[in-house]
Amino acid sequence: MMKKTLLATALLGMFVSQTAAASEETQELRKIIEQQQKVLKDLEKRLEQTEQRVEKTADVVESTASSKSATTIGGYGELHYNNISDNLKNTDKKEFDFHRFVLFVGHEFNSTTRFFSELEVEHSIAGEGKKGEVELEQAYIEHDFNDMLTGKAGLFLMPVGIINETHEPTTFYGVERNPVEKDIIPATWWEGGLNLNIKAAPGVAFDTAVTSGLYIPQGKEYKIRDGRQKVSEAKGEDLAYTGRVKYTAVPGLELAATVQYQSDLTQGEAGVDTASATLVSAHAIYNIENFTVKALYAQWNIDGKEAEALGRDKQNGFYIEPSYRINDQFGVFARYNEWDNNAGDNAADTKKKQTNVGVNYWLHENVVFKADYENIGGAADSDGFNLGVGYQF
């Protein structure tokens, strides 16, 4: 009996001991579970805070991206060095000139309405007694009425020639712009008014414009380039009417022709005979692989007694320019120009002839270095070379 009692007591002790141990383990497990729950709650809180920060960042990025897509800034510029000898006057021109510094600002109000502007500083310094100018070359609202019709209102470049609307230095060969589009057309040429672009068919487009016109007062001798008013309190007695047709349906080919009419270049100035004027211009550009050829012709016909007396009732010119793009960085060109601002004068040879040959080196597609040799003959006699660097962004 004694043995049974001792055995029962031992078994009971073992049970109590095991129960106590199990209780301690359960408490430890509870503590571990509570700690894990605290950790999970902390992680959930941190995750929620992170999600909130990500949402705020996304909102900022979205608003910044939308503002960047709506308003754009760009520009271009070019530095020239000219070393030209005038053999008639026996003088040399050796000159550095930061010819143009231009900034673009555009804004897209929505998918159909936008604004574009171009502000230029010429010859580095502007002001009284300085050689430079500050000019607003473009500032217009453009609106797409539908897929066929786009209108402009404001100050814009005239739809004429090759370089008047596209004249960034990386887009053309030669340090200086060609003299035909400078002295005959005359680029860069902008006016204020309205323009309507009509996409009549794939590759066929028309431009019609009603704008301010040229003004050639007494004493300017009907030099067309001097008649640009640049929309600076421009006289508006007589408007100009411009029409252009452009054909690009054939890959690599561009054909275009422009006609402008103005009833009086003198803008009704007292004591001066009226002088109506008509500009006719046509050009062709053809690209085949790396070879390009450009050709342009322009002519003014002025119906006025004083213009006729000066031999400036007819002013015309043309050029042809073949070029070859050797690779992404190098291109070579040659250009022959003929122009005459006194083509109506049959008594004298006033025609000028200019030949340029040279090379463009694109350090980047938007950065170009240029060099060309220039020779002018006919009514002038000069030769030399030009160097330049240009950029756009």
C-alpha positions in Angstrom: 0.0 0.0 0.0 2.9 2.3 0.9 4.4 1.7 -2.6 1.1 2.6 -4.3 0.9 5.9 -2.4 4.5 6.8 -3.3 3.9 6.0 -7.0 0.7 8.1 -7.1 2.5 11.0 -5.4 5.3 10.8 -8.0 2.9 10.7 -10.9 1.0 13.6 -9.5 4.2 15.6 -9.1 5.2 14.9 -12.6 1.8 16.0 -14.0 1.9 19.2 -12.0 5.5 19.9 -13.1 4.5 19.3 -16.8 1.4 21.4 -16.5 3.5 24.3 -15.0 6.0 24.0 -17.8 3.2 24.0 -20.4 1.7 27.1 -18.8 5.1 28.9 -19.0 5.5 27.9 -22.7 2.0 29.2 -23.4 2.7 32.5 -21.8 5.9 32.8 -23.8 4.0 32.0 -27.0 1.4 34.7 -26.1 4.2 37.2 -25.6 5.8 36.3 -28.9 2.4 36.5 -30.7 1.7 39.9 -29.1 5.1 41.2 -30.2 4.5 39.9 -33.7 1.1 41.7 -33.8 2.8 44.9 -32.7 5.4 44.5 -35.5 2.6 43.8 -38.0 0.7 46.9 -36.9 3.9 49.0 -37.2 4.6 47.7 -40.7 1.0 48.4 -41.8 1.3 51.9 -40.5 4.6 52.5 -42.3 3.1 51.0 -45.5 0.2 53.3 -45.3 2.5 56.3 -44.9 4.6 55.2 -47.8 1.5 54.9 -50.0 0.5 58.4 -49.1 3.9 59.8 -50.0 3.9 57.9 -53.3 0.5 59.3 -54.2 1.7 62.9 -53.4 4.8 62.4 -55.5 2.7 61.0 -58.4 0.5 64.1 -58.2 3.5 66.4 -58.3 5.1 64.5 -61.2 1.8 64.6 -63.1 1.3 68.3 -62.6 4.9 69.0 -63.6 4.7 66.8 -66.6 1.5 68.5 -67.8 3.0 72.0 -67.3 6.1 71.0 -69.3 4.0 69.6 -72.1 1.9 72.7 -72.3 4.7 75.4 -72.3 7.9 74.9 -74.3 11.1 76.9 -74.6 13.7 76.7 -77.4 15.9 78.8 -79.5 18.9 79.1 -81.8 22.0 81.3 -82.4 25.0 81.7 -84.7 28.4 83.2 -84.5 30.1 84.3 -87.8 33.6 85.2 -88.9 33.8 86.9 -92.3 37.1 87.5 -94.1 36.1 89.1 -97.5 38.1 91.4 -99.8 36.3 94.0 -101.9 38.4 94.2 -105.0 36.6 97.2 -106.4 36.9 99.4 -103.3 40.2 97.8 -102.3 39.0 97.2 -98.8 38.9 94.1 -96.5 36.2 93.0 -94.2 37.5 90.9 -91.3 34.8 90.7 -88.7 33.4 88.6 -85.8 29.7 88.9 -85.2 27.3 87.0 -83.0 24.7 87.5 -85.7 21.6 86.1 -84.0 20.5 85.0 -80.5 16.9 83.8 -80.6 14.5 82.4 -78.0 11.3 80.6 -78.7 8.4 80.4 -76.2 5.3 78.4 -77.0 2.2 77.3 -75.1 -0.4 74.7 -75.9 -3.8 75.7 -74.5 -5.4 72.5 -75.6 -5.1 70.0 -78.5 -6.4 72.6 -81.0 -5.2 76.0 -79.9 -1.6 77.1 -79.3 0.7 80.1 -79.0 4.2 80.6 -80.5 6.7 83.4 -80.2 10.2 84.2 -81.3 12.3 87.0 -79.8 15.7 87.9 -81.4 18.7 89.9 -80.6 20.8 90.7 -83.6 24.5 91.6 -83.6 24.8 91.1 -79.8 24.1 94.6 -78.5 21.1 96.8 -79.2 20.4 100.4 -78.3 21.0 103.9 -79.4 24.2 104.1 -81.5 24.6 100.3 -81.4 24.6 98.0 -84.5 22.2 95.5 -83.0 18.4 95.2 -82.8 15.9 93.5 -80.5 13.1 92.1 -82.7 9.9 90.2 -82.1 9.8 88.0 -85.2 6.8 85.9 -84.3 3.9 86.1 -81.8 0.7 84.4 -83.0 -2.2 82.2 -82.0 -2.7 79.1 -84.0 -6.0 77.2 -84.1 -7.0 73.9 -85.8 -10.6 74.3 -86.9 -10.6 70.7 -88.2 -8.2 68.3 -89.9 -8.1 70.4 -93.0 -8.1 74.1 -91.8 -5.6 75.8 -89.5 -5.6 79.5 -88.8 -3.0 82.0 -87.5 -3.7 85.4 -86.0 -0.9 87.7 -84.9 2.7 88.3 -86.1 4.1 85.5 -88.2 6.6 84.7 -91.0 5.4 85.1 -94.5 4.7 81.8 -96.4 7.3 82.4 -99.1 10.7 80.9 -100.2 12.7 78.2 -98.5 14.5 79.8 -95.5 11.9 82.4 -94.5 9.9 80.0 -92.3 12.8 77.6 -91.6 16.1 79.3 -91.0 17.7 77.7 -88.0 21.5 77.4 -88.7 21.5 73.6 -88.5 18.9 73.4 -91.3 20.9 75.0 -94.2 24.4 75.0 -95.7 26.7 78.0 -95.7 27.6 80.5 -93.0 25.4 83.3 -94.4 21.9 83.0 -95.8 21.7 83.2 -99.5 21.6 86.7 -101.1 18.6 86.0 -103.3 16.2 85.3 -100.4 17.9 88.1 -98.5 17.7 91.0 -101.0 14.8 89.9 -103.3 12.2 88.1 -101.1 13.4 89.6 -98.5 14.0 87.1 -95.6 13.6 87.1 -92.7 10.2 88.7 -93.4 7.3 88.8 -91.0 4.0 90.7 -91.0 0.9 91.0 -88.8 -2.5 89.7 -89.8 -4.4 86.5 -90.6 -3.3 83.3 -92.3 -5.3 80.2 -93.2 -3.6 76.9 -94.1 -5.8 74.5 -96.1 -4.8 70.8 -96.4 -6.7 70.2 -99.6 -5.4 66.6 -100.1 -2.5 64.4 -98.9 0.6 66.3 -99.9 -1.2 69.4 -101.2 -1.7 72.5 -99.1 -2.6 76.1 -99.6 -1.9 79.2 -97.6 -3.8 82.5 -97.8 -2.9 85.5 -95.8 -4.1 89.1 -95.4 -1.4 91.1 -93.6 0.3 94.5 -93.1 2.4 95.4 -96.2 5.8 96.9 -97.1 6.3 100.7 -96.9 8.8 102.4 -99.1 8.8 106.1 -98.4 10.4 108.8 -100.6 14.2 108.4 -100.5 14.3 104.6 -100.0 14.6 104.1 -103.8 12.4 101.1 -103.8 14.8 98.7 -102.2 12.5 96.0 -101.2 14.4 94.9 -98.1 14.2 98.4 -96.7 10.4 98.3 -97.0 9.9 95.8 -94.1 8.0 97.6 -91.4 8.5 94.7 -88.9 5.0 95.5 -87.5 6.4 98.4 -85.5 3.6 101.0 -85.7 3.4 99.8 -89.3 1.4 101.9 -91.8 -1.7 100.0 -92.8 -3.2 102.2 -95.6 -2.6 99.3 -98.1 -2.7 95.7 -97.0 -0.9 92.8 -98.7 -2.6 89.7 -100.0 -0.5 86.5 -100.2 -1.2 83.0 -101.5 0.9 79.9 -101.6 0.5 76.3 -102.9 2.8 73.6 -101.7 3.1 70.0 -103.1 4.8 67.3 -101.1 2.9 64.1 -102.2 6.0 62.5 -103.8 8.6 61.3 -101.1 11.7 63.5 -101.2 10.1 66.2 -103.4 8.8 69.6 -102.4 7.4 72.1 -104.9 6.0 75.5 -103.9 4.9 78.8 -105.4 3.9 82.1 -103.8 2.2 85.2 -105.2 1.8 88.4 -103.2 0.0 91.6 -104.3 0.1 95.0 -102.6 -1.7 98.0 -104.2 0.7 100.7 -103.0 4.2 100.3 -101.6 4.2 103.9 -100.6 1.2 103.4 -98.3 -0.5 106.5 -99.7 2.3 108.9 -98.9 1.6 112.4 -100.1 3.7 113.7 -103.0 4.7 110.2 -104.2 3.2 108.3 -107.1 1.4 105.1 -106.1 3.3 101.9 -106.8 1.5 98.6 -106.9 3.8 95.6 -106.5 3.5 91.8 -107.2 5.9 89.2 -106.0 6.1 85.8 -107.7 8.3 83.1 -106.1 8.8 79.4 -106.8 11.1 76.8 -105.4 11.9 73.1 -105.7 13.7 70.7 -103.3 14.5 67.2 -104.2 16.2 64.6 -101.9 17.4 61.2 -103.1 19.3 59.3 -100.5 22.1 61.6 -99.3 21.9 64.0 -102.3 19.8 67.1 -102.2 19.3 69.9 -104.8 17.5 73.1 -104.1 16.4 75.8 -106.6 14.5 79.0 -106.2 13.4 81.9 -108.3 11.8 85.2 -107.2 10.7 88.4 -109.0 9.1 91.7 -108.1 7.1 93.7 -110.6 6.5 97.3 -109.5 4.0 99.5 -111.4 5.2 103.0 -110.5 6.8 105.9 -112.4 9.5 106.5 -109.8 10.4 102.9 -109.5 10.6 102.7 -113.3 12.9 105.7 -113.4 15.2 104.1 -111.0 15.2 100.8 -112.9 13.7 99.1 -109.9 10.3 98.3 -111.4 11.7 94.8 -111.9 13.8 93.0 -109.3 14.6 89.3 -109.6 17.0 86.5 -108.8 17.6 82.8 -108.6 19.9 80.2 -107.0 20.6 76.5 -107.3 22.3 74.5 -104.6 23.3 70.9 -104.8 24.6 69.2 -101.6 25.7 65.8 -100.4 25.5 64.5 -96.9 28.6 62.2 -96.5 27.5 60.8 -93.2 25.7 62.0 -90.0 28.4 64.5 -89.3 29.7 65.8 -92.7 28.0 67.5 -95.6 29.4 69.5 -98.6 27.6 71.9 -100.9 27.9 74.4 -103.7 25.6 77.3 -104.4 25.3 79.6 -107.4 23.3 82.8 -107.0 22.2 85.6 -109.5 20.2 88.6 -108.4 19.5 92.1 -109.6 17.7 94.8 -107.6 17.9 97.1 -110.7 16.7 94.6 -113.4 14.5 97.3 -115.0 17.6 99.3 -115.9 18.6 98.3 -119.4 21.4 100.9 -119.6 23.7 99.3 -117.1 24.8 95.8 -116.0 23.6 95.7 -112.4 23.4 91.9 -112.0 25.4 90.3 -109.2 26.7 86.7 -109.3 27.8 84.8 -106.2 29.3 81.4 -105.8 29.8 79.6 -102.5 31.3 76.2 -101.8 31.8 74.7 -98.4 31.3 72.1 -95.7 29.1 71.6 -92.7 30.2 69.6 -89.7 27.4 68.5 -87.3 29.0 68.0 -83.9 25.4 67.0 -82.8 22.3 67.0 -84.9 21.5 70.4 -83.3 25.1 71.9 -83.3 26.9 72.7 -86.5 30.2 74.2 -87.6 30.4 75.7 -91.0 33.1 76.9 -93.5 32.7 78.2 -97.0 34.6 80.1 -99.8 32.7 83.0 -101.4 33.2 84.8 -104.7 31.0 87.6 -106.0 31.3 88.8 -109.6 29.2 90.8 -112.2 28.4 94.2 -110.8 30.6 93.5 -107.8 34.0 92.0 -107.3 34.9 90.4 -104.0 36.1 87.1 -102.6 37.0 85.5 -99.3 35.9 82.9 -96.7 33.4 82.6 -93.9 33.4 80.5 -90.7 30.5 79.9 -88.4 29.0 77.9 -85.5 25.3 77.5 -84.9 22.9 75.7 -82.6 19.3 75.1 -81.9 17.3 73.5 -79.1 
